[in-house]
Amino acid sequence: MSQRAAGARLSDRQRLSWLRLIRTPNVGSATFRDLINRFGSAETALEMLPELMVSGGARKVVGIPTMAEAEAELETARRAGARFVGIGE
């Protein structure tokens, strides 16, 4: 059985941005991947989301999770012995 080479690891900042993006209401796995492909990073996608929502007809911008919320979720996962693995890791 051959092992697949692991991709580059996400930095802590990237991991937090990925978590914030995937936890944003109405962003599922396909939309998440489309946004990463379109903008090159979760951080840039997060910056563009409010504009995309408004241009897409949203009456209000839905709540994008804060950095503090993402940090708390990662810490809770770490305490439970879990970790988040990004695509390609």
C-alpha positions as CSV (number, residue, x, y, z in Angstrom):
1,M,0.0,0.0,0.0
2,S,1.5,3.3,-1.0
3,Q,1.3,6.4,1.2
4,R,0.1,9.7,-0.2
5,A,2.5,12.5,0.3
6,A,1.2,15.0,2.8
7,G,0.6,18.6,1.6
8,A,1.8,21.7,3.3
9,R,0.5,22.2,6.8
10,L,-1.8,25.1,7.5
11,S,-0.5,27.8,9.8
12,D,-2.5,28.5,12.9
13,R,-3.8,31.7,11.3
14,Q,-4.9,29.8,8.2
15,R,-6.5,27.1,10.2
16,L,-8.5,29.7,12.1
17,S,-9.6,31.3,8.8
18,W,-10.6,28.0,7.4
19,L,-12.7,27.2,10.4
20,R,-14.3,30.6,10.4
21,L,-15.2,30.2,6.7
22,I,-16.7,26.7,7.0
23,R,-18.7,27.8,10.1
24,T,-20.2,30.7,8.2
25,P,-24.0,30.2,7.6
26,N,-24.7,29.1,4.1
27,V,-21.1,28.1,3.4
28,G,-21.1,24.3,2.9
29,S,-18.2,22.2,1.6
30,A,-18.7,23.0,-2.1
31,T,-19.0,26.8,-1.5
32,F,-16.0,26.6,0.8
33,R,-13.9,25.1,-1.9
34,D,-15.2,27.5,-4.5
35,L,-14.3,30.4,-2.3
36,I,-10.8,29.1,-1.6
37,N,-10.3,28.5,-5.4
38,R,-11.7,31.9,-6.3
39,F,-9.8,34.0,-3.8
40,G,-6.8,32.0,-3.1
41,S,-7.2,31.9,0.7
42,A,-9.8,31.6,3.4
43,E,-8.7,34.9,4.8
44,T,-9.3,36.8,1.5
45,A,-12.6,34.9,1.1
46,L,-13.7,36.1,4.5
47,E,-12.8,39.7,3.6
48,M,-14.9,39.4,0.4
49,L,-17.9,37.6,1.9
50,P,-19.9,40.7,3.0
51,E,-19.6,42.2,-0.5
52,L,-20.6,38.8,-2.1
53,M,-23.6,38.5,0.1
54,V,-24.9,41.9,-0.7
55,S,-24.2,41.6,-4.5
56,G,-25.9,38.2,-4.3
57,G,-29.1,39.8,-3.0
58,A,-28.8,39.3,0.7
59,R,-30.7,41.8,2.7
60,K,-28.2,41.6,5.5
61,V,-24.8,40.1,6.0
62,V,-25.0,36.9,8.0
63,G,-22.8,36.5,11.0
64,I,-19.3,35.4,10.1
65,P,-17.8,33.7,13.2
66,T,-15.2,35.8,15.0
67,M,-11.6,34.9,15.4
68,A,-12.3,34.5,19.2
69,E,-15.1,32.0,18.4
70,A,-12.8,30.0,16.1
71,E,-10.0,30.0,18.7
72,A,-12.4,28.8,21.4
73,E,-13.6,26.0,19.1
74,L,-10.0,24.9,18.3
75,E,-9.2,25.0,22.0
76,T,-12.2,22.9,22.9
77,A,-11.2,20.3,20.2
78,R,-7.6,20.2,21.5
79,R,-8.8,19.6,25.1
80,A,-10.9,16.7,23.8
81,G,-7.9,15.3,21.9
82,A,-9.2,16.2,18.5
83,R,-7.7,18.3,15.8
84,F,-8.8,19.9,12.5
85,V,-7.2,18.7,9.4
86,G,-7.3,20.8,6.2
87,I,-7.6,19.6,2.7
88,G,-4.2,18.3,1.5
89,E,-2.7,17.9,5.0
